């Protein structure tokens, strides 16, 4: 059985460290404890591992070459921990706790429900070394509560990290659940995962079926903040409601819990993979609902560079070893509005009646009207969940001819869906130039992923750029270790 709790102890006095470890956890199988003696080793450990609790002395040497303890080094480490592991509880154990230092800790501290008990615990606690008994009780309580939390049984053929499982359990305990059935909906490009989770009570009765997105804590908190900013402006019935946020207690990970009825059983990608005609109809319904965001939006003139830089910066293009075209002087008229910003087929869920709903608000932005429908259409070529599964369509020549819908759709196994997306783009854009510019910008974004889809994306970008420029020839190169990936001109 895996230990329930992961601890980091930062203490330069090795004898004292051994004593603390033994007194806090007499059973070596109850917790994994990493012990380090200086600030650099502690910083490296925090970067490399997730911890459930960090115990930190204040007077510490900077590294293993400078063995002189310094309170300022300990304060520097504490600030680093708060920055890199903001959801991890910290106990400061020191004999150097002045009133000024205590006040600075209080200013940097917050409370959170880290055990799923619906009670908030302080994430920073300061203990004097002269009062070891109170400190030992704190650590033992943390280990016991973490063990109790991890007794919530997670079922399903899903490989979860300790931190991701911890996030699911924290929310489950808030419901009073003792078990949960998990199903994977998607794994995101940002390291996030979207799961359908059904929680059950001690009598094995269902007490909550939700969609949970687990990911990097900073991204989770940012997405939650964006959702609450736009919640009142969401088209009625369109977006899944955020029920809860796990923002502490799961290491560097967190979770967004979306309220969804059980009947949302498919993603848009799932429907397309089955070649279901429901995908096109659901896209049309989604377009109708999203029009509320675009209605009465003003028109403006933007350069291709402005539109592309919202999705990928010049620096990111060059870091991907891709030619950066001069897109600064090419202008198009656009409809300025709000966009979901990440409208790929795993973020669109569809119920049995073909009604769509959206999840994931981490990329909501001010953008142009055509961005969302163009992103949804092109996501079937670029997203790893479905890329390459469309029976060899499209060819390179078709990708370059993306603007010619009839040529592009020849042999397409999901033509109705593609045409529904393009119709949506026409309805909400300022014109054909905006649609082409959106496809160019979203396609250029793909080069930073440096996978097989980025080659096709460059061909789409080349074709759109050439069409906007009145037939001008552009060559976009992406060079990999094996040589040039895409080098043909439009």
ABEGO torsion letter per residue (X at the ends): XBBABBBBBBBABAAAAAAAAAAABABAAABBBBBBABAAAAAAAAAABBBABBBBBABBBABAABABBBAAAAAAAAAAAAAABAABBBBBBBAABBAAAAAAAAAABBBBBAAGAGBBBBABBBBBAABAAAAAAAAAAAAAAAAAAAABBBBEBBBBBAAAAAAAAAAAAAAGBABBBBBBABBBAAGBBBBBBBBBBAAGBBAEBBBBBBBBAAAAAAAAAAAAAAAAABBBGABBBBABBBABGAEABBBBBBBBBAABABBAAAAAAAGBAAAAAAAAAAAAAAAAAABGBBBBBBBAAAAAAAABBAAAAAAAGBBBBBAAABBBBBBBBBBAGBBBAAABBBBAAGBBBBBEAAABBBBBAAAAAAAAAAAAAABAAABGAAGGOBBAAAAAAAABAAAAABGBAAAAAAAAAAAAAAAABAEAAAAAAAAAAAAAAAAAAGBAAAAAAAAAAAAAAAAAAGGBBBBBBBBBAAEBABABBX
